[in-house]
Amino acid sequence: MEIFRLLKASEFYNISSKNLTELLNKKLIPHVKKLSSANRSSYYIPDLFVEYAKEVFNVENLEEIDGELADFKNKVRTKIITFSNLKGGVGKTSVASNFAYALALLNKRVLLVDMDSQANSSRYLANQYFTGNSVKNIFDALMRKEKIDNEFVRSYIKKIEFENASLDLLPSELALGRVVEFSRAVFTIPHKKLNDILKTVKNDYDFIVIDTPPSTGLSLHMAIYASDLMSIVTDAEDFSVNGLKELSSEIEEIEEETDRSITVDSIFINKVRNSKIHEVYIEAIAKLAIEQQIENVFTIADSTRIKEAQNLHIPMLEYKSELDKGLVMSSSIIEYAIEKALEG
């Protein structure tokens, strides 16, 4: 992926810097804007974002983009994507959260749902705890047979704003796992309950991204049942290769239990280092993907920038230290987000 600054992009795409700036400021071309001084901003424009804008507006030349045609809403319906792995520590929350943010940069309306009682994605993006004010409260209300409508669910959704884009978050808390498992004794078909909750707000979003706990259980089953697609996040280690096989077996069990066909269409191999052993494990994961007809396999290089951004509670694409390198490192997440956005 090539990263352009304003003048370079202007020259490369044969468009005046004034007109390009207008398209950027209208967010017709997604980008990352970095305030370099009180009166000056630097624009970082990945070529993938430019090609996405051309596709959305069905043009070859950026000069042809008409601001009146700006409609980035999904043309068909809301798409729900779950990120999962039965093993912790692989960077699932980081990939799910940054994927949700990349969709928001593409001008999509995005809701990130935290179904992990550890609440890592909630704390990552919002930098706070949501005890007594989370998705757990909605499940409590369901078990009390209270009315669950759009207004009620939205009262627990938090808007998270960053410099370049914003998204909504339905946060989690530690008590969620206990409440979800207790719901087995209350509901006849408990795995449908998250789907029932999301139905009330589905029309407000183009994408709903679900982060799941790193274990089997009802929270995972609920998330997968509610989803159109599933993405698996792993790392290039021996245990992770075996863990993928275990997750595949778990998915088969969920399909039998819920009578629902589950489409896994991507695997993210995280924390990849330039080593022979990682090459071996990546090859094994790619082979497994081919066997199971998983179309997309992405790799993400191991980097301290990911952890630094998480510690600052900002998406990688908002991390201003060596932003161009951060954008390149996030290229696989951006690529997947664009693929899904164009499908939508």
C-alpha positions in Angstrom: 0.0 0.0 0.0 1.3 3.4 -1.0 0.7 6.4 1.3 0.3 9.9 -0.3 0.5 13.3 1.2 -1.6 16.1 -0.3 0.8 17.5 -3.0 2.1 14.1 -4.0 -1.5 12.8 -4.4 -2.5 15.9 -6.3 0.3 15.3 -8.8 -0.2 11.5 -9.0 -3.9 11.6 -9.6 -3.8 14.7 -11.7 -6.1 16.9 -9.6 -5.5 20.3 -8.2 -4.6 20.4 -4.5 -7.5 22.8 -3.9 -10.1 20.3 -5.4 -8.4 17.4 -3.6 -8.6 19.2 -0.3 -12.3 19.8 -0.8 -12.9 16.2 -1.5 -10.9 15.2 1.6 -12.6 17.7 3.9 -16.0 16.5 2.7 -14.8 13.0 3.5 -15.7 11.9 0.0 -12.2 10.4 -0.1 -11.3 8.6 3.2 -8.0 9.6 4.7 -6.3 10.3 8.0 -5.7 13.9 8.9 -2.9 14.8 11.3 -2.8 18.3 13.0 0.9 19.2 12.6 0.5 22.7 14.0 -2.1 25.2 15.2 -2.9 26.2 11.6 -1.8 23.4 9.5 -2.9 19.8 8.9 -1.2 17.0 7.0 -3.3 14.6 5.0 -2.3 10.9 4.8 -4.1 9.3 1.8 -3.6 5.5 1.3 -4.1 4.5 -2.4 -6.6 1.9 -1.2 -8.8 4.8 0.1 -8.6 6.6 -3.3 -9.6 3.4 -5.2 -12.4 2.9 -2.8 -13.8 6.4 -3.5 -13.5 5.8 -7.2 -15.5 2.6 -6.8 -18.2 4.1 -4.7 -18.7 7.0 -7.1 -18.1 4.9 -10.2 -15.5 7.2 -11.7 -12.0 6.9 -13.1 -10.9 10.5 -12.4 -11.2 12.2 -9.0 -12.3 15.4 -10.7 -15.6 13.6 -11.6 -16.6 13.0 -8.0 -19.7 14.9 -7.3 -20.4 15.7 -3.6 -24.1 15.4 -4.3 -23.7 11.7 -5.0 -22.2 11.0 -1.5 -24.2 8.0 -0.2 -22.0 5.5 1.6 -24.9 3.7 3.3 -25.1 -0.1 2.6 -27.4 -0.6 -0.3 -28.8 -4.0 0.8 -28.8 -4.4 4.6 -26.8 -4.3 7.7 -23.9 -6.7 7.8 -22.9 -8.3 11.2 -19.4 -9.7 11.5 -18.0 -11.6 14.6 -14.3 -11.8 15.5 -13.4 -14.9 17.5 -10.7 -17.2 18.8 -10.8 -19.7 21.7 -7.3 -18.6 22.7 -6.5 -15.3 24.4 -3.6 -13.0 23.8 -3.7 -13.2 20.0 -4.9 -9.6 19.4 -8.5 -10.4 18.6 -9.8 -7.2 20.3 -7.2 -5.0 18.6 -8.1 -6.4 15.2 -11.9 -6.2 15.8 -11.7 -2.7 17.1 -9.4 -1.4 14.4 -11.6 -3.1 11.7 -14.7 -1.3 13.1 -12.8 2.0 13.1 -11.6 1.4 9.5 -15.2 1.0 8.4 -16.1 4.3 10.2 -13.3 6.0 8.2 -15.0 4.7 5.1 -18.1 6.7 6.1 -20.0 3.7 7.3 -22.3 3.7 10.3 -20.7 1.2 12.7 -21.6 -0.4 16.0 -19.0 -2.3 18.0 -20.6 -4.8 20.4 -18.4 -6.1 23.2 -19.6 -9.6 24.2 -16.5 -10.4 26.2 -16.9 -10.0 30.0 -13.3 -8.9 30.2 -14.5 -5.8 28.3 -11.2 -5.2 26.5 -12.6 -3.5 23.5 -14.8 -1.3 25.7 -11.7 -0.1 27.6 -9.6 0.0 24.5 -11.8 2.6 22.7 -13.6 4.3 25.5 -11.0 4.2 28.3 -13.5 3.6 31.0 -15.4 0.9 32.9 -19.1 0.4 32.3 -20.1 -1.4 35.4 -23.9 -1.2 35.7 -24.3 0.5 32.3 -23.6 -2.1 29.6 -25.1 -4.8 27.4 -25.4 -6.8 30.6 -28.3 -4.5 31.7 -30.2 -5.3 28.5 -29.9 -9.1 29.2 -31.2 -8.4 32.7 -34.2 -6.6 31.3 -34.8 -9.4 28.8 -34.9 -11.9 31.7 -37.4 -9.7 33.5 -39.5 -9.8 30.3 -39.3 -6.0 30.0 -39.9 -4.3 26.7 -36.7 -4.1 24.6 -37.0 -1.5 21.9 -34.7 0.8 19.9 -34.8 3.6 22.5 -34.0 1.2 25.4 -31.1 -0.4 23.6 -29.7 2.9 22.4 -29.7 4.2 26.0 -26.7 1.8 26.6 -24.9 2.6 23.3 -22.0 5.1 23.7 -20.7 7.3 20.9 -16.9 7.2 20.7 -15.4 10.1 18.8 -11.8 10.4 17.5 -10.2 13.0 15.4 -11.0 11.5 12.0 -14.1 9.4 12.6 -16.5 8.1 15.2 -18.3 4.9 15.9 -20.8 3.5 18.4 -20.0 1.1 21.2 -22.3 -1.3 23.1 -20.0 -1.9 26.0 -19.5 -4.9 28.3 -18.6 -5.5 32.0 -17.3 -8.3 34.2 -20.8 -9.5 35.2 -21.9 -10.2 31.6 -20.5 -13.7 31.5 -22.5 -14.8 34.6 -25.7 -13.2 33.4 -25.4 -14.7 29.9 -24.8 -18.2 31.3 -27.7 -17.8 33.7 -30.0 -17.0 30.8 -29.8 -20.7 29.8 -32.2 -21.4 32.7 -34.6 -18.6 31.7 -34.9 -18.8 27.9 -36.0 -21.8 25.8 -33.7 -20.8 22.9 -31.0 -18.6 24.7 -28.6 -18.4 21.7 -31.1 -16.2 19.9 -31.2 -13.4 22.5 -28.3 -11.2 21.2 -29.9 -11.4 17.8 -33.1 -10.2 19.3 -31.3 -7.2 20.9 -29.5 -6.2 17.7 -32.7 -6.4 15.7 -33.9 -3.3 17.5 -31.0 -1.1 16.3 -30.0 -2.9 13.2 -31.4 -0.3 10.8 -29.3 2.4 12.4 -26.1 0.9 11.2 -24.3 -0.4 8.0 -22.1 -2.7 10.0 -22.2 -4.3 13.5 -18.9 -5.8 14.6 -18.9 -8.2 17.6 -15.9 -8.9 19.8 -16.3 -12.3 21.6 -14.6 -13.9 24.7 -11.5 -16.1 24.0 -13.4 -19.2 25.0 -16.4 -21.4 24.2 -19.8 -20.7 25.8 -23.1 -19.1 25.3 -21.7 -15.6 24.6 -19.8 -17.0 21.6 -22.8 -19.0 20.4 -25.1 -15.9 20.7 -22.6 -13.8 18.7 -22.2 -16.3 15.9 -25.9 -16.9 15.7 -26.5 -13.1 15.2 -23.8 -12.8 12.5 -23.6 -12.9 8.8 -19.9 -13.6 8.7 -17.2 -14.7 11.1 -13.5 -13.7 11.2 -10.9 -15.6 13.1 -7.9 -13.9 14.7 -4.9 -16.0 15.5 -1.1 -15.8 15.7 1.6 -17.8 14.1 2.3 -20.3 16.9 1.9 -24.0 17.1 -0.9 -23.8 19.7 -2.8 -21.4 17.5 -2.8 -23.8 14.6 -4.2 -26.5 16.8 -6.6 -24.0 18.3 -8.0 -23.2 14.9 -8.9 -26.8 14.5 -10.6 -26.8 17.8 -12.6 -23.7 16.9 -13.6 -25.3 13.6 -15.1 -28.2 15.6 -16.8 -25.7 17.9 -18.4 -24.0 14.9 -19.7 -27.3 13.6 -21.3 -28.0 17.0 -22.8 -24.5 17.0 -24.2 -25.1 13.5 -25.9 -28.3 14.7 -27.1 -26.7 17.9 -28.6 -23.6 16.2 -29.5 -25.1 12.8 -27.6 -22.2 11.2 -25.0 -22.2 8.5 -21.9 -20.2 9.6 -19.7 -18.5 7.0 -16.1 -18.0 8.1 -14.6 -15.7 5.4 -11.4 -14.5 6.9 -8.4 -15.3 9.1 -6.1 -12.7 10.5 -2.7 -14.0 11.5 -1.4 -11.5 14.0 2.0 -10.8 15.5 3.9 -12.1 12.6 7.7 -12.0 12.7 10.2 -12.6 10.0 11.3 -16.1 11.0 11.3 -19.6 9.5 9.0 -21.0 12.2 6.4 -18.3 11.5 6.6 -19.1 7.8 5.8 -22.8 8.6 2.8 -21.9 10.8 1.5 -19.4 8.3 1.7 -22.0 5.6 -0.2 -24.5 7.9 -2.9 -21.9 8.6 -3.2 -21.0 4.9 -3.6 -24.8 4.1 -6.4 -25.1 6.7 -8.1 -22.0 5.2 -8.0 -23.6 1.7 -9.4 -26.9 3.1 -12.3 -25.0 4.8 -12.9 -22.7 1.8 -12.0 -19.5 3.8 -11.4 -16.9 1.1 -9.3 -14.3 2.9 -6.1 -14.9 4.9 -4.3 -11.7 6.2 -1.1 -11.2 8.1 -0.3 -8.4 10.5 3.3 -7.8 11.5 4.4 -7.9 15.1 4.9 -4.3 16.3 5.0 -2.3 19.5 2.9 0.4 17.8 -0.2 -1.8 18.2 0.3 -2.1 22.0 1.2 1.6 22.2 -2.0 2.7 20.4 -4.0 0.4 22.7 -2.4 1.9 25.8 -3.4 5.3 24.5 -6.9 4.1 23.8 -6.9 5.1 20.2 -7.2 3.1 17.0 -4.0 2.4 15.1 -5.2 4.7 12.3 -5.3 7.6 14.8 -1.9 6.9 16.3 0.2 9.9 15.2 3.7 8.6 15.9 5.1 7.5 12.5 1.6 7.5 11.1 2.6 6.4 7.6 4.2 3.3 9.0 1.1 2.6 11.1 -1.1 2.9 8.0 1.0 0.4 6.1 1.0 -2.0 9.1 -2.8 -1.7 9.1 -3.1 -2.4 5.4 -4.7 -5.8 5.8 -7.4 -4.5 8.1 -8.0 -1.6 5.7 -8.2 -4.0 2.8 -10.7 -6.2 4.5 -12.8 -3.2 5.6 -12.9 -1.9 2.0 -13.8 -5.4 0.7 -16.8 -5.6 3.1 -17.8 -2.0 2.5 -18.0 -2.4 -1.2 -20.0 -5.6 -0.8 -22.4 -3.7 1.5 
